[in-house]
């Protein structure tokens, strides 16, 4: 029995000495619990809205103040005409616009009825529906308070319009997110596993002592998966268009070019993962844990980023799928051009360059 307890003690000491095992045992559950606990929420907070106030009277000002003070909305733009609404949505400055008709307050007091329009960016249908419901609830509360204060039986008629996705089809949200998820996992995981396999079998050492330069080795490994992943992207887009009816309102050439950039970035990330992974199992584990969950939870694919705590919003900024999803939605659903996605394109380009540079340096270290 003493031998058994001594053996168990040895196993405990072996586990405690291995920091990677400790991270898996304790770090992963804590990280997943915190991420799931903070990210998964049905509430909307701090959503950016725009106001087009044709009346600028006491009632419109009070409704605007009530919306902003609710904690659900942040007033980002005060528009001057209807033409600015579409541009505001395309630039990503707001997710909802509220339009007060001319003479809103005068009509409400004189006739007891006034009209306003709620226009939501429905490229994310779930958020659009929730934001419009929140807005209607706040307006209804305002009217209720007004009537209870003895102003008579007032009515505000709110017309709701869903921009870019009138039918609130969920596929408009899930196809772009699924495309980013599939390309990220396939490109990064397959590349990292392939190189890790060569390291396990010893053929990588043959490549390292060959006349090929590290950058040539990397490009040679990336080239086949680049082509195959690009074909995958075309298949996903074709299925989205022909099967699910997802529109492509912008430039198809720009969309394919952005997809190619994202694939290059994912492949370079896979190369980087392979330089730190000693085996195929480790490469697969890193790819799944570091790419799958963050892509689903922190990229804005399913849950709005503005709902997350500030620290998770900063963390989401280093998630490449977040920027690719923005690009896809802008080009496919909003029909925007390069001028509206240049920032996201630049971020993905810098990420790809950084991953390649670090990978090349690590290959050079192995050569030395």
C-alpha positions in Angstrom: 0.0 0.0 0.0 2.9 2.4 0.8 4.2 1.7 -2.7 0.9 2.6 -4.2 0.7 5.9 -2.3 4.2 6.7 -3.2 3.3 6.0 -6.9 0.3 8.3 -6.6 2.4 11.0 -5.0 4.9 10.7 -7.9 2.1 11.2 -10.4 0.8 14.3 -8.6 4.3 15.8 -8.6 4.7 14.9 -12.3 1.4 16.8 -13.1 2.3 19.8 -10.9 5.7 20.1 -12.6 4.2 20.2 -16.1 2.7 23.8 -16.5 1.0 22.7 -19.7 -1.0 20.1 -17.9 -1.9 22.5 -15.2 -3.2 25.0 -17.7 -5.4 22.3 -19.3 -6.7 21.2 -15.9 -7.4 24.6 -14.4 -6.8 27.3 -16.9 -9.2 26.0 -19.6 -12.3 25.5 -17.4 -11.9 28.9 -15.8 -11.3 30.7 -19.2 -14.3 28.9 -20.8 -16.6 29.6 -17.8 -15.7 33.3 -17.8 -16.0 33.7 -21.6 -19.3 31.8 -21.8 -20.6 33.6 -18.7 -19.9 37.1 -20.0 -20.4 36.6 -23.7 -23.7 34.5 -23.8 -26.3 37.1 -23.2 -29.7 37.9 -24.7 -29.4 41.6 -23.7 -28.4 44.5 -25.8 -26.2 47.2 -24.3 -24.5 50.3 -25.7 -25.8 49.9 -29.3 -25.0 52.9 -31.5 -28.1 54.7 -32.9 -28.7 57.7 -35.1 -31.5 60.2 -34.8 -33.1 62.2 -37.7 -35.2 64.8 -35.9 -37.3 66.9 -38.4 -39.2 68.5 -35.6 -36.7 69.2 -32.8 -39.4 69.9 -30.2 -39.8 69.0 -26.5 -41.3 65.6 -27.1 -38.6 64.4 -29.6 -35.9 65.6 -27.3 -37.4 63.8 -24.3 -37.8 60.6 -26.3 -34.2 60.8 -27.4 -33.1 61.4 -23.8 -35.1 58.5 -22.7 -33.5 56.2 -25.3 -30.0 57.3 -24.4 -30.5 57.1 -20.6 -31.9 53.6 -20.8 -28.4 52.1 -21.1 -29.3 50.2 -24.2 -28.3 52.9 -26.7 -25.5 55.4 -27.4 -26.3 58.3 -29.7 -23.6 58.3 -32.3 -25.1 60.6 -35.1 -27.6 63.3 -35.4 -28.6 63.1 -39.1 -29.8 65.9 -41.4 -31.7 64.1 -44.1 -32.9 60.6 -45.1 -30.0 60.0 -47.4 -27.6 59.9 -44.5 -29.3 56.9 -43.0 -28.0 54.4 -45.6 -24.5 55.9 -45.5 -24.5 55.7 -41.7 -25.4 52.0 -41.8 -22.9 51.2 -44.5 -20.1 52.9 -42.6 -21.1 50.9 -39.5 -21.7 54.0 -37.4 -25.1 52.9 -36.1 -27.3 49.9 -36.0 -30.6 51.7 -35.7 -32.0 55.0 -36.9 -35.0 56.8 -35.5 -36.8 59.3 -37.7 -39.3 61.8 -36.3 -41.7 63.4 -38.7 -41.9 67.1 -39.2 -44.1 68.8 -36.5 -44.0 65.7 -34.4 -44.7 67.5 -31.1 -47.3 69.8 -32.5 -49.3 66.9 -34.1 -49.1 64.9 -30.9 -50.6 67.7 -28.8 -53.1 69.0 -31.4 -54.4 65.7 -32.9 -53.2 63.2 -30.2 -51.3 61.3 -32.9 -47.8 61.5 -34.2 -45.6 59.2 -36.4 -42.0 58.1 -36.3 -40.0 55.5 -38.2 -37.6 52.9 -36.7 -35.0 51.7 -39.3 -32.7 48.9 -38.2 -29.6 47.4 -39.8 -30.8 43.9 -40.2 -27.6 42.4 -41.5 -27.6 41.0 -38.0 -31.3 40.1 -37.8 -31.4 39.1 -34.1 -29.8 42.3 -33.0 -32.0 44.3 -35.3 -35.2 42.8 -34.0 -34.2 43.2 -30.4 -33.1 46.8 -30.9 -36.4 47.7 -32.6 -38.4 46.0 -29.8 -36.4 47.9 -27.1 -37.1 51.2 -29.0 -40.8 50.5 -29.2 -41.0 49.5 -25.5 -39.3 52.8 -24.5 -41.6 54.8 -26.7 -44.6 53.0 -25.3 -43.4 53.8 -21.8 -43.0 57.5 -22.7 -46.6 57.6 -24.0 -47.9 55.8 -20.9 -46.2 58.3 -18.6 -47.5 61.1 -20.8 -51.1 59.9 -20.6 -50.9 59.2 -16.9 -49.7 62.8 -16.3 -53.1 64.0 -17.7 -52.2 64.9 -21.2 -55.1 62.8 -22.6 -55.0 59.7 -24.8 -51.9 60.2 -27.0 -50.7 57.8 -29.6 -47.3 57.4 -31.3 -47.4 55.2 -34.3 -44.0 53.6 -34.9 -43.3 52.1 -38.4 -40.4 49.6 -38.4 -38.3 49.0 -41.4 -35.5 46.4 -41.7 -32.6 47.6 -43.9 -30.6 45.1 -46.0 -32.6 42.1 -44.7 -36.4 42.9 -44.8 -37.3 39.3 -44.1 -35.0 39.0 -41.1 -33.6 35.8 -42.5 -31.1 34.1 -40.1 -29.1 32.8 -42.9 -27.9 36.3 -43.6 -26.0 36.2 -40.3 -25.0 32.5 -40.2 -23.5 32.1 -43.7 -20.9 34.8 -43.3 -20.0 33.6 -39.8 -19.9 30.0 -40.9 -17.7 30.9 -43.9 -15.2 32.6 -41.6 -15.3 29.7 -39.1 -14.7 27.0 -41.8 -11.9 28.8 -43.6 -10.2 29.6 -40.4 -10.3 26.1 -39.0 -9.5 24.3 -42.3 -6.7 26.6 -43.4 -5.0 27.0 -40.0 -5.6 23.5 -38.7 -4.6 21.5 -41.8 -1.5 23.5 -42.3 -0.4 23.2 -38.7 -1.1 19.5 -38.6 0.7 18.8 -41.9 3.9 20.5 -40.8 3.7 19.0 -37.3 3.5 15.5 -39.0 6.7 16.2 -40.9 8.4 17.2 -37.7 7.2 13.9 -36.1 8.4 11.8 -38.9 11.7 13.6 -39.2 11.2 14.8 -42.8 11.2 18.4 -41.6 14.9 18.2 -40.7 15.6 17.2 -44.3 13.8 20.3 -45.6 15.7 22.5 -43.1 19.1 21.4 -44.3 18.0 21.6 -48.0 19.0 24.6 -50.2 15.5 25.9 -49.8 15.1 29.1 -47.8 12.7 29.2 -44.9 10.3 31.5 -46.8 10.3 29.0 -49.7 9.5 26.1 -47.4 6.6 28.1 -45.9 5.3 29.1 -49.4 5.6 25.6 -50.6 3.6 24.3 -47.7 1.0 27.0 -48.0 0.4 26.9 -51.8 -1.7 23.6 -52.0 -3.9 24.6 -49.1 -4.3 28.1 -50.5 -5.8 26.8 -53.7 -8.0 24.2 -51.9 -9.3 26.7 -49.3 -10.1 29.2 -52.1 -12.2 26.5 -53.8 -13.8 25.9 -50.5 -14.7 29.6 -50.2 -16.2 29.6 -53.7 -18.3 26.6 -52.9 -19.6 28.3 -49.7 -20.5 31.5 -51.5 -22.2 29.5 -54.3 -24.3 27.5 -51.7 -25.2 30.7 -49.9 -26.3 32.4 -53.1 -28.1 29.5 -54.9 -29.4 27.5 -52.0 -30.0 30.0 -49.3 -30.7 33.1 -51.4 -28.0 35.2 -49.8 -27.4 38.2 -52.0 -24.1 39.5 -53.3 -24.8 43.2 -53.6 -21.2 44.3 -53.9 -18.3 43.4 -56.1 -17.8 39.7 -56.5 -14.1 40.3 -57.4 -13.5 42.3 -54.2 -15.3 39.6 -52.2 -13.1 36.9 -53.6 -10.0 39.0 -53.1 -10.9 39.6 -49.5 -11.5 35.8 -49.1 -8.1 35.1 -50.5 -6.5 37.5 -48.0 -8.3 35.9 -45.1 -7.2 32.4 -46.3 -3.6 33.6 -46.5 -3.8 35.0 -43.0 -5.3 31.7 -41.7 -2.6 29.7 -43.4 0.2 31.9 -42.0 -1.4 31.4 -38.6 -1.4 27.6 -39.1 2.3 27.8 -40.0 3.0 29.8 -36.8 1.1 27.2 -34.7 3.1 24.4 -36.3 6.4 26.1 -35.2 5.4 25.8 -31.5 3.6 22.4 -31.7 5.8 19.3 -31.3 3.2 16.8 -32.5 0.0 16.6 -34.6 -2.1 16.2 -31.4 -0.7 19.4 -29.9 -1.2 21.3 -33.2 -4.8 20.1 -33.4 -5.4 21.0 -29.7 -4.0 24.5 -30.1 -6.0 25.0 -33.4 -9.3 23.8 -31.9 -9.0 25.6 -28.5 -7.4 28.8 -29.8 -9.5 29.2 -32.9 -12.8 27.4 -32.6 -14.3 28.9 -29.5 -12.9 32.4 -30.0 -14.2 32.4 -33.5 -17.7 31.4 -32.4 -17.9 33.6 -29.2 -15.7 36.6 -29.7 -15.9 37.4 -33.4 -19.5 38.8 -33.4 -20.6 35.7 -35.3 -23.4 34.9 -32.9 -23.2 37.3 -30.0 -22.9 41.1 -30.4 -19.5 42.4 -29.4 -20.8 45.6 -27.7 -22.6 43.3 -25.2 -19.3 42.0 -23.9 -17.2 43.4 -21.1 -14.5 45.9 -22.2 -11.7 43.4 -21.7 -13.4 40.9 -24.0 -14.0 43.6 -26.6 -10.3 44.3 -26.7 -9.6 40.5 -26.9 -12.1 40.2 -29.8 -10.0 42.9 -31.7 -7.2 40.4 -32.2 -9.6 37.7 -33.6 -9.2 37.7 -37.4 -12.7 36.3 -38.1 -14.2 39.4 -36.5 -12.8 41.6 -39.2 -13.5 39.1 -42.0 -17.2 38.8 -41.0 -17.5 42.6 -41.1 -16.0 42.6 -44.6 -18.3 39.8 -45.9 -21.5 41.5 -44.5 -20.5 44.9 -45.9 -19.8 43.6 -49.4 -22.6 40.9 -49.7 -25.4 42.5 -47.8 -24.8 46.2 -47.9 -23.1 46.4 -51.3 -20.2 48.6 -50.1 -16.9 48.9 -51.8 -13.3 48.9 -50.7 -13.5 52.4 -49.1 -15.9 51.0 -46.5 -13.7 47.9 -45.6 -10.2 49.3 -46.0 -9.6 49.3 -42.2 -10.5 45.7 -41.8 -8.5 44.7 -44.9 -5.5 46.5 -43.5 -5.8 44.7 -40.1 -6.0 41.3 -41.8 -3.0 42.2 -44.0 -0.9 43.2 -41.0 -1.9 40.1 -39.2 -0.9 37.9 -42.1 2.5 39.7 -42.5 3.2 39.4 -38.7 2.4 35.7 -38.7 4.7 35.0 -41.7 7.6 37.1 -40.3 7.4 35.3 -36.9 7.2 31.9 -38.6 10.2 32.6 -40.8 12.2 33.7 -37.9 11.3 30.5 -36.0 12.4 28.4 -39.0 15.7 30.3 -39.2 16.3 29.5 -35.5 15.8 25.8 -36.2 18.3 26.1 -39.1 20.9 27.7 -36.7 
